[in-house]
Amino acid sequence: MKIVLNGAPQEVRAQTLSELLEECGFSGRVATAVNEEFVPSSLRIGQALNDGDRVEVLSPMQGG
């Protein structure tokens, strides 16, 4: 399926947000949103993805 991940078009096999994170190699603590709606970590396993979805994955950065 085709989605937009962090602003870039991607072809993925994942059917859920949790599968997408694993497929794309995201690990640790991240914040996620699908179509501009925040998705808490506890709901990612049930968050289905659809063709054309816009997914944002953000990880915290240290520094000042």
C-alpha positions as CSV (number, residue, x, y, z in Angstrom):
1,M,0.0,0.0,0.0
2,K,1.1,3.6,-0.6
3,I,1.3,6.0,2.3
4,V,3.1,9.2,3.1
5,L,5.6,8.7,6.0
6,N,7.0,11.9,7.5
7,G,6.3,13.8,4.3
8,A,7.8,11.2,1.9
9,P,5.8,8.7,-0.3
10,Q,6.4,5.1,0.8
11,E,5.3,1.7,-0.4
12,V,4.8,-0.6,2.7
13,R,3.4,-4.0,3.5
14,A,2.2,-3.1,7.0
15,Q,-1.5,-3.2,7.7
16,T,-1.3,-1.5,11.2
17,L,0.6,1.4,12.7
18,S,2.6,-1.0,15.0
19,E,3.5,-3.1,12.0
20,L,4.7,0.0,10.1
21,L,7.0,1.0,13.0
22,E,8.6,-2.4,13.0
23,E,8.8,-2.6,9.2
24,C,10.5,0.9,9.0
25,G,12.9,0.2,11.9
26,F,11.5,2.7,14.4
27,S,12.4,1.7,18.0
28,G,12.3,3.3,21.4
29,R,10.0,6.0,22.4
30,V,8.2,7.7,19.5
31,A,5.1,9.8,19.0
32,T,2.8,8.9,16.2
33,A,0.0,10.5,14.2
34,V,-2.2,9.2,11.3
35,N,-3.9,11.8,9.2
36,E,-3.0,14.5,11.7
37,E,-4.6,12.6,14.6
38,F,-2.3,11.6,17.5
39,V,-2.3,7.8,18.1
40,P,-1.1,6.8,21.6
41,S,1.3,3.8,21.8
42,S,-1.5,1.6,23.4
43,L,-3.7,2.0,20.3
44,R,-1.0,1.4,17.6
45,I,-1.6,-2.3,17.3
46,G,-5.3,-1.7,16.4
47,Q,-4.7,1.4,14.2
48,A,-5.4,0.2,10.7
49,L,-3.6,1.9,7.8
50,N,-5.3,2.7,4.5
51,D,-3.9,3.6,1.1
52,G,-3.0,7.3,1.0
53,D,-2.8,7.7,4.8
54,R,-0.4,10.4,6.1
55,V,1.7,9.1,9.0
56,E,4.1,11.1,11.2
57,V,6.6,9.5,13.5
58,L,8.6,11.7,15.8
59,S,11.3,10.8,18.2
60,P,12.5,13.0,21.1
61,M,15.9,14.6,20.7
62,Q,18.3,15.6,23.5
63,G,20.3,18.8,23.4
64,G,19.8,22.4,23.9
